[in-house]
Structures are given as C-alpha cells and as structure tokens.
Amino acid sequence: MKRRVVVTGLGVVTSLSQEVDALWDQVLAGESGIHLLEVVDRSRFKVQFGGDVHDWDPTFYLTEKEAKRVDRFSQFAIAAGSDAVEHAGIDFDAMDPFRSGVILGSGIGGLNEFESQHTRLVMKGPQRVSPLTIPKLMLNAGGCNLSIRFGLRGVNYSVASACASATNAMGDAFHMIQHGGAEVIVTGGSEAAVTPMGISGFQNMRALSTRNDEPTRASRPFDIDRDGFVLSEGAGILVFEELEHAKARGVEIQAEVLGFGMSCDASHITQPNEQGIGAAKAMSNALESGDLCPTDIDYINAHGTSTPLGDKAETAALKSVFGDHAYNLSVSSTKSQLGHSLGASGGIELVLSIKAVQNGVVPPTINLENPDPDCDLDYTPNEPRQRKLNIVMSNSFGFGGHNASIIVGRYDRNGD
C-alpha cells in the first residue's frame, strides 16, 4: 500500500522576496522582481536585466568563512532549506538520521565558481586555482551541504534535468517516501546562473527577452508580444514528510502531495514539441499517479516562460489532457513576476501553488495585455482571482525535452 506524503515546510529565495508569506503578498499585488542587473557589469551584455537577488546576504545563514566555502547556488539552497526545516518545526536530532535525506534539483550548479576559477587558471596559472573549486561547483553540493547542516544520512543526490530539475527532484522525493524509503526528505531546487557565462549563453541563443527599456514588463507569458524568457535565480525548498510521521509530531500540514508524472520529448535539444505531446504525457501521468480525473484539477501553475514556442506548446498540451475542462481551469504563470530561475523554478512555483490552495486565490499572470489567439485559456491576466482551490498542478518543462508535473491538494485534517 502506498503511503501518503504531505508538505510540512516551505522556504524560498527569490529576486522579489526571501520570505514565503512576503513573497505571496507581493505576487498577489502584481509586483515584479525583474530589474536592471546588479550582480554583473550589465554594460557588457545585450540583455541587461533579469531577476538577480542583488540584496543577497548569506551571513544570515552562514558565517563569512562558511559562505566563502560554498557557491552562490549552495548558499541559496542552505538558506531556503534552513527556512523550510524551521517552518516544519522538525528536530532531526530526535530522528533516525538514515530515514531522512535530501533530493535537490539544479540545472547548472556552481557556475559562479566555474567562471571565477577559470579566470584564475587563464590569468594566473593552474597553481592558483582554488582547492575548493570542485566541492563548490559540483551539482550535488547544494544537497550535500544541507545534509551536513542537519545530519541527514539517508537518501542524498541531485537531479539535473534543466528547467524541470526541481520538479523531478520533488517527484523522486514523493516516490521515495510513498514507497517506504524515507520518512522525511528536504527537496526542491536551487540555481544561480545569472553570471557572465549564463547571460551570454542564453542571450546568444536568442532565448531571452531584449526589453532593456522596460524590464518589469519583459516577462509576458501567453501575450502575443512576448519575445523570450527573463533569466533569474533563487531557490525553492520544501519538506516532504510521510503523513503519519507528520501527524505524530503534531505539525501543521501545508498540503498533500497527490501525484507526479514525467516524460521526454526526444525531439529537439532546446525547442519543445509544437503539439506539446511530451508535456501532455507528463500531466496525464501525474493524474494517473494520483488516481485523479482531469476535472479534479482547479488550477495550474504553468511553466509559462514567455517564449513564442513554449507557451503555445503548453496551451496545446493543456487542451489535449483536459479537453473541455481546460476552459474551466484557472491557469497562471508566476514567471511573469519572478522570471525563470531554471532548475529552481519548480520548487518556487510549488511553494506558490501551495499558498494558492491555502488562501483560495489564483495568482496573476502580469503583463498579459494582448493575448495570443493560440493561447486562449483563462491565464488569469494581471489580477489575482478568488476561487476555491482543492487540487492544483505545477508544470516544469526543460531543455533536452524534459517534462515534469506535480500535483498537490488541500489537506483535510478531519477527513483523512
């Protein structure tokens, strides 16, 4: 018999806010975390804006010495993970350490460290490259540092599936607990790719919006005038826990994880399948995983990156899976406000999806002024909308054709 999995802790680092409730309030207010870049010399780049966490101070969570020993993406993971653990009110010292673990996603990992040490190598020679280079840049560093921080000796690995990384990681955590492999898993994603190499690579493949004159209006999912995504950074970390374990602790349950599905387009390294076939399969697999019908879903936090091809493909996929019910769904893209944090985006968006369920409010898609005729669903333009939400889905689709969908629902303590 499959065990039930719930969410007991939430933590975020974003360009808009680094605190969950404040982030939720700002999202509902239609605020944007997109601005002219401050963490790089933007004058060098064609694209000069994004969602960098320009006011980041790791010493709220780490000593100065500790902060220097981990890459920025690991700092984000430690911060959001620590907040999620605190929110869950969990004392790992009182638990079997081999029954708790970490599964995190990151699309790129320690790009800051790679770039800085490569510059040292070229300018000063191999003997000047830091001995901490590998431990800082390796993709699994975020999860490893979290496990060290809390003494978690169970499952520990990292997932790299581009922009689907966090959602794939959370799906693995869901299955691991569901099938008895752990009681608690800290999961989600972290990314810090707003770097010279990251910006250059994405801008030169023409994936990014070029609206330097109006950064806050640049991310416009499902709008006919969209011209690419907006690069951002951050982390979204959650505590997944087996239901009976959470109930025994008497902790407040944030939501229940109900289903997960994934697939691969296997067609193009960067472009989605135009009919959204792979995305549709991930969504239908998630529904099947949770023994749910399409009509059970009330809201979808769309992948919605603001790319010309991606938004159309996701719309086609939604129509394929949900049929007539697609027009009854509330859909929105919070990337319109936060930009695209790549491998961290799924974690941040699941946090926001849970807040939507808890509050009965659909967050808006800002900047949706001239809807694309091919994107004709209810994308909640510009203003939040009150609606009772029982079950919601969050989609993440990534370069390489990776597709992942996760479903969470309202937890009824009296009806379980």
Secondary structure, DSSP 8 states (H G I E B T S, - for coil): ----EEEEEEEEE-SS-SSHHHHHHHHHTT----EE--SS-GGG-S--EEB--TT--GGGTS-HHHHHTS-HHHHHHHHHHHHHHHHHT--GGGS-GGGEEEEEE-SS--HHHHHHHHHHHHHH-GGGS-TTHHHHHSTTHHHHHHHHHHT--S-EEEE--GGGHHHHHHHHHHHHHHTTS-SEEEEEEEE---SHHHHHHHHHTT-B---TT-GGGT--TTBTT---B-BB-EEEEEEEEEHHHHHHHT----EEEEEEEEEE--S-SSS--TT-HHHHHHHHHHHHHTT--GGG--EEE------HHHHHHHHHHHHHHHGGGGGTSEEE-THHHH-B-GGGHHHHHHHHHHHHHHHTEE--BTT--SB-TT--S---BSS-EE---SEEEEEEEETTTEEEEEEEE---GGG-
